[in-house]
């Protein structure tokens, strides 16, 4: 059996997942990493152990995103078992390496390969790893933006430590994030949108977003697809941002809506079958105007009525925060066709009472 630290660490790295399953049993595999709370086997998502060699480094290396600590699997053994001296750690490592690990290590045919960065599969896994937003920083973020009733229909999730990399040459950071699935017309997840949040709370400069260069990013296949709220029948409202659409959903919670995430993607949004009328909630800028014009032409070309919804200020979330819910409802009522006023506006006001 090996005796020196480097050789022990190399041998343990070959059995990285088995080591994690044994000493960090309260964690779980997530892609190419084992995720757990800390080196003491606390439940959570702060500590990441690399299970496979990659361009980012060898297997067996770990980093705790909360504390900045890092190390190898010998450190995991030492800390998880509260050992003080190296000879105790080495003895435990040799004992572990002498055990058969075939039952602890999944067969190669069932090993889940890491998803390519930014791919549709990576987006699906991120959404699956996230949890409900209720009681989280994501819920607080939206409430601070005036969306006190979040009619999202399980389309939003929360990840407490979502990776963020400023650029390809910078190390990864982790921030809490609101996660939204981008889906196609069949409801299949094709991408994900991340809004990284400030764990220190809401401020009126960044409006609760994390203090990083690009606190909003999307991944996966986006063209023609959107973040969707509600099941579409024959009427749909569309816009750019998630907060814009959720502001409208606050006022009209039964009207199906979709957030395309940008002006360019809004202009390319695919129309569901059976659509009869399309409300276009544009942002008040040049890109918003262009997207509305393109989408209107596309809709009218296939016989879909297109009706613009224009905010007083920059977007409908700003309108909601500045003027309030009642004023937003009153303004929307002037733009909805009569049957939609009864169908979506009056019904929502009665339900709110």
Secondary structure, DSSP 8 states (H G I E B T S, - for coil): ---SHHHHHHHHHHTHHHHHHHHSTT-EEETTEEEES-TT--SSSSEEEE-S-BTTB-TT-EEETTT--EE-HHHHHHHHTT--SHHHHHHHHHHHHTS--TTTS--GGG------TTSHHHHHHHHHH-EE-TTSHHHHHHHHTT--S---TT-EEEEEEEEE-SSTTS--EEEEEEEEEEE-TTS-EEEEEEEEB-TT---TTTTTB-SSTT-EEEEE--TT-BEEES--SSEEEEES-HHHHHHHHHH-TTS-EEE-SSHHHHHT----TT--EEEEEE-SSHHHHHHHHHHHHHHHHTT-EEEEEE-SSSSHHHHHHHH-HHHHHHHHHTTS-HHHIIIIIIHHHHHH-
